[in-house]
Amino acid sequence: MLAITLVSPDPAALATAIAAVRAAVAVTAETPLGEGAVDLAADLPLAEAHAAVKAAIGDAPADFAVQPAEGRRKRLLIADMDSTIIGCECLDELADFAGVKAQVSEITERAMRGELLFEGALRERVGMLEGLSTDALQACYDDRVKLNPGAATLVRTMAAHGARCALVSGGFTFFTSRVAEAAGFHVNRANTLIEAGGKLTGRVGDPILGKEAKLAALQEETAALGLTPADALAVGDGANDLAMIEAAGLGVAYRAKPIVAAQAHAKVDHADLTALLYFQGYKASEFAS
């Protein structure tokens, strides 16, 4: 049995999507999950159902996931930070304090689209920050870093129901440690900016945490819990998130680059991050405040 979850911030769009899916797929049950979300049940092959739902929804502002109903409530959340759990790219914003945001942002965009190798792109961007006062780190966090809507609810709800929550970023520990605490993650992994004399040296510590390290984090976290990657939900937006998204039992592309959206099991382009709870069958009444 499959669970087809539809989520939209627009009630009219959700109603239209539900009607379109009902017309395209033999729905056997319907369960409201909360305002803006519903589960439909169907007994079809997964690929056939996914294709039918995608075609039925079309360009409507609704997000969906199609997956086996059994085992969809995951026991590990592994999430990217920049432009996923938070609404900015910390390195780009930090570069603004150094007066090089335009140059750094252009490289970031190309790297997240998969046009540049992540490690080299990271070293190049960090090199542009040489000499920047370390005071800018806290100023950047205070002024620019905000949790995306639904982020804390996602993390705290999964944690309250026994899941382990890991924040894994190609960014920097200065930011991940603070974001992890704010959102409720159990653990965070990221890169380290090297400092000397109260200034950034323009270098990043080795080894660099990128695409393969994120996949390794997923594998290590699941193994430590006696689980498999099928028990994990991974979410991210950039090319360096793709390996963990593809390996997870449920891999979600959040406001993602095309290369990621094309390969993920599901994508969220319209709703907030609580869509990931609905995708797992949580009802709004189960959300942690």
Disulfide bonds with the S-S distance in Angstrom:
none
